[in-house]
Amino acid sequence: MTFTYTRTIRFQDTDAAGVVYFASVLSICHEAYEESLAASGINIQAFFSKSSVAIPIVHASADFFRPMFCGDKVLIDLTPKYMGDDYFEVTYKMVDAGDREVAKVLTEHVCIDPESRTRQQVPSEIVQWFQQWLD
């Protein structure tokens, strides 16, 4: 099961050529990630300000198949994947109104203690998030 986020491409997302700037795609996918957390019942304000855990993205990749323009509506299907006690990844499939895949993004996340910067267990909120979108 995936979480689907609907997004309209905005002018601010585009570059001088009028297409979505490559880095904007990562920002748009992070919006989808935040919305999926909220939809699973996580208070994202408290979650992202919690000092006991940080979840940085340690790797990101994107493949672009079609250009996206200001005003385009895209659907982002987000699928989390548990990779281990302290690590997970999220894939994002972006499709346009014609159901054509426009981009595919992968982010890899590691859970760490924000002070010692050492790895730690995936927090219980994220475990519940996995269960919601994987069941």
C-alpha positions in Angstrom: 0.0 0.0 0.0 1.3 3.5 -0.8 0.5 7.0 0.3 -0.5 9.3 -2.6 0.1 13.1 -2.4 -1.3 15.4 -5.0 0.7 18.5 -5.9 0.4 21.3 -8.4 3.7 22.4 -9.9 4.3 26.1 -9.0 6.3 28.7 -10.8 8.8 28.7 -7.9 9.5 25.0 -8.7 10.7 25.8 -12.2 14.0 27.0 -13.7 14.7 29.5 -16.4 13.7 27.0 -19.1 10.3 26.7 -17.5 10.6 23.1 -16.3 10.8 21.8 -12.8 14.3 22.5 -11.4 15.9 19.2 -10.4 16.4 20.1 -6.7 12.7 21.2 -6.5 11.7 17.6 -7.1 13.5 16.6 -3.8 11.6 19.3 -2.0 8.3 18.3 -3.5 9.0 14.7 -2.4 9.8 15.8 1.1 6.4 17.5 1.2 4.9 14.2 0.4 6.9 12.5 3.1 5.7 15.1 5.7 2.1 14.7 4.6 2.3 10.9 4.9 3.7 11.2 8.4 0.8 13.6 9.4 -1.7 11.3 7.7 -0.5 8.4 9.9 -1.2 10.4 13.0 2.3 11.8 13.7 2.4 15.4 15.0 5.1 16.6 12.6 5.8 19.8 14.5 6.7 17.8 17.6 8.3 15.0 15.6 10.8 17.2 13.7 11.6 19.3 16.8 12.2 16.2 19.0 15.7 16.3 20.3 16.1 12.6 21.0 16.3 11.5 17.4 17.3 13.0 14.0 16.6 11.3 10.7 18.8 12.8 8.1 18.7 11.9 4.5 22.0 10.3 3.7 21.4 9.5 0.0 19.0 10.8 -2.6 18.6 9.9 -6.3 16.2 11.0 -9.0 15.4 9.8 -12.5 13.5 12.2 -14.8 11.4 10.8 -17.6 9.3 13.8 -18.7 9.4 17.5 -18.1 7.0 19.0 -15.5 5.7 22.6 -16.1 4.1 25.3 -14.0 0.4 24.4 -13.5 0.9 20.6 -14.0 -0.8 18.4 -11.5 1.2 15.4 -10.3 0.5 12.5 -8.1 3.3 11.2 -5.9 3.0 7.6 -4.7 5.2 7.2 -1.7 6.3 3.8 -0.5 8.5 3.4 2.6 10.8 0.4 3.1 12.2 -0.7 6.4 15.9 -1.6 5.9 17.1 -2.3 9.4 17.1 -1.2 13.0 18.3 2.3 12.2 17.8 2.8 8.5 14.9 3.1 6.0 14.3 4.3 2.5 11.4 5.9 0.7 10.6 5.7 -3.0 8.5 8.2 -4.8 6.8 7.6 -8.1 5.6 10.8 -9.7 2.9 10.6 -12.4 1.2 13.3 -14.5 -2.5 13.8 -15.2 -2.2 11.3 -18.1 -0.9 8.6 -15.7 2.6 8.8 -17.3 5.6 8.5 -15.0 7.5 11.8 -14.9 10.1 11.1 -12.2 11.2 8.5 -9.7 13.0 9.5 -6.5 14.7 7.5 -3.7 15.7 8.9 -0.3 17.7 6.9 2.2 17.3 7.9 5.9 19.4 7.0 9.0 18.2 7.5 12.5 20.8 9.1 14.8 21.2 10.7 18.2 21.5 14.4 17.3 24.2 15.1 19.9 26.5 12.1 19.7 25.7 11.6 15.9 25.6 7.8 16.6 23.0 5.5 15.0 20.0 4.6 17.0 16.8 2.6 16.6 14.1 3.8 14.3 11.6 5.6 16.6 8.3 4.0 17.4 6.4 6.7 15.4 8.2 5.7 12.2 7.6 2.0 12.9 3.9 2.8 13.1 4.2 4.8 9.9 5.7 1.8 8.2 2.9 -0.4 9.4 0.2 2.0 8.2 1.5 2.3 4.6 2.7 -1.3 4.3 -0.4 -3.1 5.5 
